[in-house]
Amino acid sequence: MARLIERPKARQELEDIAFYIGIHRPSASRRFLAAARKTYATLAAMPEMGSLWKADNPRFQGLRYFPISRYPNYVIFYRPLLDGVEIIHILHGARYIQAILESEEE
């Protein structure tokens, strides 16, 4: 079984997005969470399937991203591990992603 590590920040982002989606349609929130968990499992089983994040900062070496199935505007940022993945962020693609990543502590 592939290992999945979800950073607390990523978990909070996922919950915040689900809450926002569920304000008007609670069933949509549940579908979003199910799709995110399914995408997590797929990435854990095949960690190299996402695209490599291109950045000049060496802190981001090896960082990959992949959209949530059926919710392509929401993107999972993760690092492949030898036996799975570490989920770093879940962000909407319209946000200024580079600034969000750069603001993180090492």
Backbone as a ProteinNet text record, in pm:
[ID]
protein_1_A
[PRIMARY]
MARLIERPKARQELEDIAFYIGIHRPSASRRFLAAARKTYATLAAMPEMGSLWKADNPRFQGLRYFPISRYPNYVIFYRPLLDGVEIIHILHGARYIQAILESEEE
[TERTIARY]
83.4	0	87.8	55.6	133.1	106.4	210.7	200.9	153	69.6	16.2	33.5	109.4	126	57.5	-31.7	-102.6	-60	9.8	50.6	-73.9	-64.2	-179.5	-232.1	-143.5	-186.1	-270.7	-228.4	-304	-441	-445.1	-573.4	-667.4	-614.2	-696.4	-745.7	-658.4	-698.8	-810.3	-796.6	-898.8	-1032.8	-1029.4	-1152.6	-1213.5	-1130	-1179.8	-1247.5	-1186.7	-1244.7	-1378.3	-1379.7	-1503.3	-1613.3	-1578.2	-1676.6	-1732	-1643	-1684.9	-1779	-1741.3	-1824.8	-1959.7	-1959	-2080.3	-2174.5	-2137.1	-2223.9	-2363.6	-2367.3	-2496.6	-2539.7	-2443.5	-2475.5	-2391.6	-2440.2	-2363.8	-2324.3	-2409.1	-2375.7	-2254.7	-2239.1	-2122.4	-1994.9	-2004.3	-1889.6	-1845.1	-1940	-1907.4	-1844.6	-1896	-1838.7	-1696.5	-1674	-1539.9	-1442.5	-1479.7	-1391.3	-1362	-1463.2	-1442.3	-1346.8	-1361.7	-1273.3	-1130.4	-1115.3	-981.7	-915.2	-987	-931.1	-893.9	-976.9	-946.4	-819.6	-806.2	-686.1	-563.9	-577.2	-466.9	-419.6	-514.4	-479.4	-410.3	-458.4	-396.3	-253.4	-232.5	-98.4	-6	-57.9	24	70.1	-17.5	17	108.5	97	176.9	231.8	329.6	374.6	434.4	480.4	543.7	444.9	317.1	221.9	192.3	211.2	187.2	298.9	275.1	375.2	472.7	594.9	698	676.9	678.8	664.9	797.5	794.1	916.1	934	1041.8	1071	1222.1	1267.5	1409.7	1456.3	1367.6	1402	1429.6	1547.7	1580.2	1491.1	1421.9	1328.2	1218.3	1190.1	1080.1	1125.8	1252	1301.2	1221.8	1170.1	1093.6	945.7	902.8	760.9	681.1	570	485	343.9	262.2	123	34.2	-91.8	-188.7	-328.5	-417.7	-553.1	-637.4	-731.9	-825.1	-922	-939.4	-1029.5	-1168.1	-1223.1	-1354.3	-1359	-1249.3	-1240.8	-1106.6	-1086.7	-954.3	-903.2	-990.1	-943.3	-869.5	-885.2	-818.4	-700.9	-585.5	-460.4	-393.6	-348.7	-275.2	-126.3	-55.4	90.2	146.7	241.7	291.6	436.9	498.6	633.2	624.5	682.7	689	781.9	745.5	827.9	864.8	956.3	992.6	873.3	782.7	669.6	534.1	526.8	399.6	419.5	339.3	346.6	324	373.6	345.6	266.6	143.5	58.1	96.6	134.3	183.7	72.8	1.7	-102.3	-212.8	-331.1	-440.1	-485.2	-468.9	-493.6	-579.2	-653.8	-726.6	-625.3	-634	-537.8	-533.5	-637	-638.8	-562.1	-521.4	-446.9	-303	-234.7	-93.7	-10.5	0.9	58.5	203.6	283.7	424	439.6	360.8	368.7	328.1	227.5	183.6	293.8	354.1	462.5	581.9	616.9	732.5	711.6	585.7	559.9	573.6	580.8	593.4	730.8	733.4	861.7	923.3	1055	1123.8	1104.8
-118.8	0	125	219	341.7	433.3	502.6	593.9	730.9	792	924.8	1011.4	1120.3	1217.4	1345.4	1395.6	1519.6	1623.3	1726.6	1833.1	1901.3	1949.3	2017.4	2133.6	2209	2321.7	2270.3	2159.7	2101.5	2053.1	1992.1	1944.7	2062.4	2171.6	2289.9	2350.2	2356.3	2409.1	2324.2	2192.3	2102.4	2125	2135.8	2159.9	2295.7	2397.8	2530.8	2531.8	2464	2456.7	2381.8	2269.2	2191.1	2273.6	2349.7	2434.8	2537.6	2601.8	2703.1	2642.5	2527.5	2460.4	2422	2381.1	2332	2437.3	2563.4	2669.2	2661.5	2642.3	2637.2	2494.7	2404.2	2265.7	2168.9	2126	2032.2	1904	1857.1	1734.5	1756.7	1877.3	1908.4	1905	1947.9	1944	1799.8	1711.7	1569.4	1508.4	1544.3	1493.2	1544.1	1671.1	1727.7	1653.3	1631.9	1561.3	1419.1	1351.1	1215.4	1217.2	1315	1325.9	1357.1	1442.9	1476.6	1353.6	1279.2	1158.2	1053.5	1042	947.1	991.2	1120.2	1171.4	1150.6	1171.2	1143.8	999.5	906.6	764	732.6	792	770.3	822.7	941.9	999.2	916.6	867	784.4	657.2	600.7	479	506.8	626	662.9	805.4	822.8	957.1	1041.1	980.9	1056.7	1102.3	1077.4	1108.4	1257.1	1335.9	1479.4	1549.8	1674.4	1755.8	1814.6	1832	1892.3	2043.1	2101.5	2245.5	2310.3	2401.6	2468.1	2597.6	2604.4	2723.8	2736.2	2860	2884.9	2850.9	2858.5	2833.8	2684.7	2649.7	2508.4	2439.8	2518.5	2459.4	2379.3	2413.5	2348.8	2234.5	2198	2087.5	1960.6	1895.9	1773.5	1794.2	1918.7	1946.4	1920.9	1852.5	1819.3	1868.5	1872.8	1915.2	1834.5	1823.3	1744.8	1794.3	1811.5	1858.8	1749.5	1793.6	1699.3	1651.9	1522	1463.2	1524.7	1566.8	1629	1771.6	1819.3	1956.9	2015.5	2031.5	2067.7	2205.2	2291	2421.3	2411.1	2300.3	2278.9	2184	2229.7	2159.3	2113	1988.4	1930.9	1947.8	2007.1	2017	1915.2	1836.4	1725.7	1693.6	1617.8	1565.6	1413.4	1352.8	1206.9	1156.7	1047.5	978.6	842.6	773.2	640.4	545.4	563.9	472.8	543.6	661.2	733	880.1	965.2	1110.1	1186.9	1311.3	1407.1	1521.1	1541.3	1647	1777.7	1877.2	2003.6	2109.7	2125.1	2227.8	2177.7	2234.7	2223	2365.6	2410.8	2550.8	2562.1	2670.5	2700.9	2753.6	2708.3	2744.5	2891.7	2968.5	3111.6	3194.7	3132.6	3206	3227.2	3318.8	3345.2	3240.3	3125.9	3007.7	3029.2	3089.6	3109.2	3187.1	3292.1	3372.3	3290.4	3206.8	3122.1	3024.1	2960.9	2867.2	2937.4	3052.4	3126.6	3172.9	3196.3	3245.8	3138	3013.8	2904.1	2902.6	2867.4	2850	2720	2713.8	2591.6	2480.2
0	0	0	-85.2	-97.3	22.3	63.3	177.4	130.7	212.2	182.5	306.3	291	398.2	352.5	435.5	404	507.1	462	553.8	611.2	734.7	795.8	710.6	648.2	563.1	446.4	386.2	274.7	321.9	438.3	491.7	514.9	569.1	593.5	462.3	362.9	231.7	172	182.8	129.8	200.7	332.6	408.5	374.1	358	323.3	186.6	90.6	-43.6	-39.2	32.5	43.7	110.4	213	279.4	181.1	107.5	10.5	-94.3	-147.4	-247.4	-187.8	-60.1	3.4	57	49.7	102	39.1	-90.6	-159.4	-195.4	-202.1	-239.9	-158.8	-44.2	39.2	-33.7	-123.5	-197.2	-287.9	-339.5	-423	-340	-216.6	-126.5	-102.8	-80.1	-58.9	-183.3	-300.1	-425.5	-444.8	-411.8	-423	-331.7	-206.4	-112.5	-159.9	-211.9	-264	-383	-471.7	-587.8	-543.9	-444.2	-394.5	-333.5	-252.5	-189.4	-295.2	-397.7	-505.3	-579.8	-603.8	-670.7	-582.1	-451.3	-357.7	-374.1	-373.3	-382.6	-514.4	-622.2	-753.1	-753.8	-698.7	-693.6	-604.4	-492.9	-404.4	-475.3	-557.7	-631.1	-750	-808.7	-926.4	-908.1	-819.5	-782.2	-894.7	-999.1	-1107.2	-1214.1	-1195.7	-1301.6	-1315.6	-1211.6	-1220.6	-1295.4	-1327.7	-1397	-1296	-1339.2	-1255.5	-1250.7	-1129.4	-1112.5	-1149.2	-1243.4	-1289.2	-1211.4	-1135.1	-1055.6	-1040.6	-1026.2	-1008.1	-866.6	-770.4	-631.4	-608.3	-557.5	-535	-431.5	-348.5	-251.2	-319.7	-444.3	-514.8	-605.2	-595.2	-676	-640.8	-742.1	-723.5	-695.9	-677.7	-652.4	-780	-763.7	-877.3	-850.1	-955.2	-939.7	-1032.2	-990	-1065.6	-1028.4	-1127.9	-1096.5	-1030.6	-949.7	-887.9	-994.9	-1002.8	-1102	-1092	-1206.7	-1221.1	-1167	-1107.9	-1056.3	-1100.8	-1231.6	-1283.8	-1241.9	-1189.4	-1141.5	-1008.9	-938.7	-810.8	-832.4	-785.6	-815.6	-686.5	-687.7	-575.1	-602.5	-507.3	-514.1	-416.9	-464.4	-382.7	-416.6	-326.5	-350.2	-352.4	-455.3	-456.7	-346	-285.2	-187	-246.2	-183.7	-233.9	-234.6	-138.3	-124.7	-125.3	-189.6	-194.6	-225	-159.3	-182.6	-53.4	-54.4	51.7	-12	33.4	-18.8	50.7	-29.5	23.3	25.8	-85.1	-98.9	-190.8	-173.3	-268.6	-295.6	-419.1	-453.4	-578.5	-587.3	-709.5	-810.3	-933.1	-1036.3	-1070.8	-1036.2	-1067	-964.2	-855.5	-752.7	-797.4	-733.7	-764.7	-690.8	-752.5	-689.6	-648	-734.5	-701.4	-571.4	-552.5	-429.5	-307.8	-321.7	-209.6	-171.8	-271.3	-244.1	-182.7	-233.7	-182.9	-39.1	1.2	135.2	242.2	201.3	296.1	360.9	488.3	556.4	508.5	516.9	473.2	570.7
[MASK]
++++++++++++++++++++++++++++++++++++++++++++++++++++++++++++++++++++++++++++++++++++++++++++++++++++++++++

